[in-house]
Amino acid sequence: MVSLPPALAGDPFTLASAAGVLSLYAGLPHHAAAEERPLLLIHSINAAASAAEMRPVFEHYRRQRPTYAIDLPGYGCSDRSRRVYSPRLMTDAVHALVGEVQRRHGATPVDAVALSLGCEYLARAAHEVPAAFRTAALLSPTGFNRSEPFAGPPGSSRGSSRVHRYLAAPWLGGRLFRGLTRPGVIRYFLQRTWGAKQIDEALWAYDVLSTREPGAEHAPLYFLSGLLFSADISTVYQSLALPVWMVHGVRGDFVDYRYQAALAGKTNWSFTVMPTGAMPHFEQPDDFFRRYDAFLALARVG
């Protein structure tokens, strides 16, 4: 049983799905919003991930339009049971979120913003059910860190089950996870993500709490073995026909986006580089929102 407090200030609720019990957050304007199209937010994957990583975006847009965020399987207040964690499971969770949002608001295509590895699951969901999405915003996406495409067999991963079996061994898995999630180590990795000593202290505090929950190690051990990264993600990115906004920073560990050049000629893709680390929505929120709103405005015209 997860005892973690909610990651976001919106209305938390749970959803039973094919991906397990999912923790979701709804932010609904108190007045009739001019933009009624729902916005979906998908966090990244790491040792301490949760919907808290999308807090600035959730807080800003929930005053304007229906806004929903998810704790992906194995993270936050969602099901953290011992099971196989895969890109398929994560994508199914995105599909479940879309289905619930469309049940509440009608079958209108949604806008969605994802962070880091969460971008791969959003892209795959949009590839599989393109009619469900109007736009996709990819914030510091994975799968761009080399010139050659990741063009493996459909649905394959970039990881190793053998490595996972080793990492998840009873004598190693728990010890490894506890070492990687000590408060000082979490701060170190956040500083590498920001590319600076100054980080969001509320996010750090929530990350520390999140990693103390029962079962918190299961999904991260799949992440560490590479099994949550898609080997065909370049093919998926290339297939997208909807408007896509890709934004990333220039500091920290996440600055290699060489594969972006392969998508530069696609008219449905637009690109923004901000003078930040990998979390520009935390560092320069006003500029981030201005740029995202401009992208959405162009999508409406198109």
Protein Blocks (a to p, Z undefined) as FASTA:
>chain_A
ZZbdcfbfbdcdddddfkopadddddddfbdcfblcdcdddddddfkbcfklmmmmmmmm
mmmbccdddddehiajbcfbdcdddfklmmmmmmmmmmmmmmmnojadcddddehjlmmm
mmmmmmmmmmlpmbdcdehiehilcfbdcfbdehiafbdfklmmmmmpmklmmmmmmmmm
gfklmmmmmmmmnopabdcfklmmmmmmmmmpghklmmmmmmmnopmpcfklmmmmmmpm
bdcdddddfedjblccfkmmmmmmpmkbccddddbdfklmlmmmmlmmmmmmmmmmmmmm
ZZ
